[in-house]
Amino acid sequence: MKIRLLILICVLAALNTKSFSENPKKISILFELSGNQVNSTLNEKWNIRQDVGSYYSYYNSSGGSVMPDMFITHLAVKPEISLLDNKLAISTGLIFSNVLSDLNIVDNGLNSTGFFYLRYNSTGSTTEYAKVHSITESSNYLGIPFDLKFIPFTAGNFDFYLKVGYQLGFKMSSETKIDFVSESMDQYQSAILQSIGLTTNNLYSAWTNAIGVTYGKRDKTRYNFEILLPSFINTQNNSTITIPNVYTGFRLSIQVPIKSR
């Protein structure tokens, strides 16, 4: 909360300072790609049983253990305005986000069972399990980002900067697939997913922190590389398989100048 208040103060100061009206504004468009690995845990609402064979340990991974994974990819187009003698930049635009999560057996070569059990029915004395190779889920969101970039240090054609950002997205599509060991179970996939009763959130929002470097002349095409510091997904249930904690990753972008005055 303190960080967001500080950002708001910086923006208001920039908009009211005399130098804002005197210094030239430069407008460019960024074409951005971002890949983010999410530190996550299994959503316990999935009734997974892991008795799939012997337990082995090898370089900190477990053969035959069920492991969740989550990865987020962003594609964005962002007009950016540089202010205060290129010490501050504000950008917004459109961003497409794909949230990909899965649940698989960790196979280190010591265990080749390749499946786990999913309980999908428990009524009275009747309990039914399905043998499953993996569960995957892909959700797509289209949203609006807002980024503030602070550039405290410049050396030649290199700008070194800090960036904070927020994005809000709306769900376009979502699909969950269960890869059963037996193909005869495929016909029951919709019923099993309905019985589990999990749906992805219609909204996606995230708060990001990054450090980065820009290379290139200011009146030419420039290239940005960013490393995401620990960042956070604000909404819940953007994946029904995993529960996210923090995420890190990278962002690459090409910055094309559009207008200056």
C-alpha positions as CSV (number, residue, x, y, z in Angstrom):
1,M,0.0,0.0,0.0
2,K,2.9,2.4,0.8
3,I,4.5,1.7,-2.6
4,R,1.2,2.5,-4.4
5,L,0.9,5.7,-2.4
6,L,4.5,6.7,-3.3
7,I,3.8,6.1,-7.0
8,L,0.6,8.2,-6.8
9,I,2.6,11.1,-5.2
10,C,5.3,10.8,-7.9
11,V,2.7,11.0,-10.7
12,L,1.0,14.0,-9.2
13,A,4.3,15.8,-8.7
14,A,5.2,15.2,-12.3
15,L,1.9,16.5,-13.6
16,N,2.1,19.7,-11.5
17,T,5.8,20.6,-11.8
18,K,6.9,23.5,-14.0
19,S,9.4,21.3,-15.8
20,F,6.7,19.1,-17.1
21,S,5.4,21.9,-19.3
22,E,8.9,23.1,-20.3
23,N,10.6,19.8,-21.1
24,P,9.9,17.9,-24.3
25,K,7.6,14.9,-24.3
26,K,8.6,11.9,-26.3
27,I,6.1,9.2,-27.4
28,S,7.0,5.7,-28.4
29,I,5.3,2.3,-28.7
30,L,6.6,-0.8,-27.0
31,F,6.0,-4.3,-28.3
32,E,6.5,-6.5,-25.3
33,L,6.9,-10.2,-24.5
34,S,7.1,-11.5,-21.0
35,G,7.5,-15.0,-19.5
36,N,6.9,-15.6,-15.8
37,Q,7.5,-18.7,-13.7
38,V,5.1,-18.8,-10.7
39,N,6.0,-20.3,-7.4
40,S,2.8,-22.3,-6.6
41,T,1.3,-25.1,-4.6
42,L,-1.4,-27.7,-5.5
43,N,-5.0,-26.7,-4.9
44,E,-6.1,-29.3,-2.4
45,K,-9.7,-29.3,-3.8
46,W,-8.3,-31.7,-6.4
47,N,-8.5,-35.1,-4.7
48,I,-5.2,-36.5,-5.7
49,R,-3.8,-39.8,-4.4
50,Q,-0.1,-40.4,-4.9
51,D,0.3,-44.1,-4.2
52,V,1.9,-44.7,-7.6
53,G,4.9,-46.8,-6.7
54,S,8.0,-46.6,-4.6
55,Y,9.5,-43.3,-3.5
56,Y,13.0,-42.4,-4.8
57,S,15.1,-39.3,-4.2
58,Y,17.5,-37.9,-6.7
59,Y,18.9,-34.4,-6.8
60,N,16.0,-33.1,-4.7
61,S,13.3,-34.4,-7.0
62,S,11.1,-37.3,-6.3
63,G,10.3,-40.0,-8.8
64,G,6.6,-40.8,-8.7
65,S,5.5,-37.6,-6.8
66,V,2.9,-35.3,-8.2
67,M,4.1,-31.8,-8.9
68,P,2.1,-28.7,-9.9
69,D,3.5,-26.1,-12.2
70,M,2.3,-22.6,-13.4
71,F,3.7,-20.3,-16.1
72,I,2.3,-17.0,-17.3
73,T,3.0,-15.5,-20.7
74,H,2.2,-11.8,-21.7
75,L,2.1,-10.1,-25.0
76,A,1.5,-6.4,-24.9
77,V,1.4,-3.2,-27.0
78,K,2.1,-0.1,-24.9
79,P,2.3,3.5,-25.9
80,E,4.9,5.2,-23.6
81,I,5.4,8.9,-22.8
82,S,8.8,10.1,-21.5
83,L,8.7,13.0,-19.1
84,L,11.0,15.1,-16.9
85,D,14.0,15.1,-19.3
86,N,13.6,11.3,-19.8
87,K,13.7,10.5,-16.0
88,L,10.2,9.3,-15.8
89,A,8.0,7.3,-18.3
90,I,4.4,6.3,-18.2
91,S,2.9,3.6,-20.4
92,T,-0.4,1.8,-20.9
93,G,-2.1,0.0,-23.7
94,L,-3.4,-3.6,-24.2
95,I,-2.0,-6.8,-22.8
96,F,-2.8,-10.5,-23.5
97,S,-2.0,-12.9,-20.8
98,N,-2.0,-16.7,-20.9
99,V,-2.1,-18.6,-17.5
100,L,-0.9,-22.1,-18.0
101,S,-0.9,-24.6,-15.2
102,D,-0.5,-28.4,-15.0
103,L,-0.1,-31.3,-12.7
104,N,2.3,-34.1,-13.7
105,I,4.3,-37.0,-12.3
106,V,7.9,-36.1,-11.7
107,D,9.9,-38.7,-13.6
108,N,13.7,-38.8,-12.8
109,G,14.2,-42.1,-14.6
110,L,13.9,-44.1,-11.4
111,N,10.1,-44.5,-11.6
112,S,8.2,-45.1,-14.8
113,T,4.6,-45.7,-13.5
114,G,3.6,-42.4,-15.1
115,F,0.2,-41.9,-13.5
116,F,-1.6,-40.8,-10.4
117,Y,-5.1,-41.3,-9.0
118,L,-7.9,-38.7,-9.1
119,R,-10.9,-39.3,-6.9
120,Y,-14.0,-38.1,-8.7
121,N,-16.8,-39.8,-6.7
122,S,-17.3,-40.5,-3.1
123,T,-20.9,-41.4,-2.2
124,G,-21.6,-43.4,0.8
125,S,-19.4,-46.5,0.7
126,T,-18.6,-46.0,-3.0
127,T,-15.4,-44.3,-3.9
128,E,-14.2,-44.1,-7.5
129,Y,-10.8,-43.1,-8.8
130,A,-9.5,-42.4,-12.3
131,K,-5.9,-43.1,-13.4
132,V,-4.5,-39.9,-14.8
133,H,-1.3,-39.0,-16.7
134,S,-1.7,-35.3,-16.3
135,I,-4.1,-32.4,-15.8
136,T,-3.5,-29.2,-17.8
137,E,-5.3,-25.8,-17.8
138,S,-5.0,-22.8,-20.1
139,S,-6.8,-19.5,-19.4
140,N,-6.5,-16.4,-21.6
141,Y,-7.1,-12.8,-20.5
142,L,-7.2,-9.5,-22.3
143,G,-6.5,-6.4,-20.2
144,I,-5.0,-3.0,-19.6
145,P,-1.6,-2.4,-18.0
146,F,-0.3,0.7,-16.3
147,D,3.5,1.1,-15.8
148,L,5.7,3.7,-14.2
149,K,9.4,3.7,-15.1
150,F,12.0,5.6,-13.2
151,I,15.4,6.2,-14.9
152,P,17.9,7.3,-12.3
153,F,21.1,6.5,-14.3
154,T,22.1,6.8,-18.0
155,A,25.4,5.9,-19.6
156,G,25.8,6.5,-23.3
157,N,23.1,4.7,-25.1
158,F,22.1,2.7,-22.0
159,D,19.3,3.6,-19.6
160,F,19.0,1.8,-16.3
161,Y,15.6,1.9,-14.7
162,L,13.2,0.6,-12.1
163,K,9.6,-0.2,-13.0
164,V,6.4,-0.8,-11.1
165,G,3.2,-1.8,-12.8
166,Y,-0.4,-3.0,-12.4
167,Q,-2.6,-4.8,-14.9
168,L,-6.3,-5.7,-14.9
169,G,-7.5,-8.4,-17.4
170,F,-10.8,-10.0,-18.4
171,K,-11.2,-13.6,-19.2
172,M,-11.6,-14.5,-22.9
173,S,-11.4,-18.3,-22.6
174,S,-10.4,-21.1,-20.3
175,E,-10.0,-24.9,-20.8
176,T,-9.1,-27.7,-18.5
177,K,-8.1,-31.1,-19.8
178,I,-7.5,-34.4,-18.0
179,D,-5.2,-36.9,-19.8
180,F,-6.6,-40.2,-18.6
181,V,-4.6,-43.5,-18.7
182,S,-7.7,-45.2,-20.2
183,E,-9.2,-43.5,-23.3
184,S,-12.6,-44.9,-22.3
185,M,-12.6,-42.3,-19.5
186,D,-12.5,-39.4,-21.9
187,Q,-16.3,-39.4,-22.3
188,Y,-16.7,-38.7,-18.6
189,Q,-14.3,-35.7,-18.6
190,S,-16.9,-33.0,-18.5
191,A,-18.9,-34.8,-15.7
192,I,-15.7,-35.2,-13.6
193,L,-14.7,-31.6,-14.0
194,Q,-18.3,-30.5,-13.1
195,S,-18.2,-32.7,-10.0
196,I,-15.0,-31.1,-8.8
197,G,-16.8,-27.8,-9.1
198,L,-13.8,-25.5,-9.8
199,T,-13.9,-22.5,-12.3
200,T,-11.3,-19.9,-13.2
201,N,-11.8,-16.3,-12.2
202,N,-13.3,-13.9,-14.8
203,L,-10.8,-11.2,-13.7
204,Y,-7.0,-11.3,-13.6
205,S,-4.9,-8.6,-11.8
206,A,-1.3,-8.5,-10.9
207,W,1.3,-6.1,-9.4
208,T,4.8,-6.2,-10.9
209,N,8.2,-4.9,-9.9
210,A,11.2,-5.0,-12.3
211,I,14.7,-3.7,-13.0
212,G,15.8,-3.2,-16.5
213,V,18.1,-1.7,-19.1
214,T,17.3,0.1,-22.4
215,Y,19.8,0.2,-25.3
216,G,19.7,2.5,-28.3
217,K,19.6,6.1,-29.3
218,R,16.5,8.0,-28.1
219,D,15.3,9.0,-31.6
220,K,15.8,5.4,-33.0
221,T,14.4,2.0,-32.2
222,R,15.4,0.9,-28.7
223,Y,15.6,-2.5,-27.0
224,N,14.5,-3.2,-23.4
225,F,15.4,-6.1,-21.2
226,E,13.8,-6.5,-17.7
227,I,14.1,-8.9,-14.9
228,L,11.0,-9.2,-12.7
229,L,11.6,-8.9,-9.0
230,P,9.1,-10.9,-6.8
231,S,5.7,-9.9,-8.1
232,F,2.2,-10.9,-7.1
233,I,-1.1,-12.0,-8.6
234,N,-3.9,-10.1,-6.7
235,T,-6.9,-12.1,-7.9
236,Q,-7.7,-15.7,-6.8
237,N,-8.5,-18.8,-8.9
238,N,-6.8,-17.7,-12.1
239,S,-5.8,-21.4,-12.1
240,T,-8.0,-24.1,-10.5
241,I,-5.0,-26.5,-10.4
242,T,-2.5,-24.4,-8.5
243,I,-2.4,-21.6,-5.8
244,P,0.2,-19.0,-6.7
245,N,2.6,-17.4,-4.3
246,V,5.0,-15.0,-6.0
247,Y,6.4,-15.0,-9.6
248,T,9.5,-13.8,-11.3
249,G,10.7,-13.9,-14.9
250,F,11.8,-11.6,-17.7
251,R,10.4,-9.0,-20.2
252,L,11.7,-8.2,-23.6
253,S,10.4,-5.3,-25.7
254,I,11.2,-3.3,-28.8
255,Q,10.5,0.4,-28.5
256,V,9.7,2.4,-31.6
257,P,9.6,6.3,-31.5
258,I,6.4,7.8,-32.8
259,K,6.4,11.5,-32.0
260,S,8.4,14.2,-30.3
261,R,8.0,17.9,-29.7
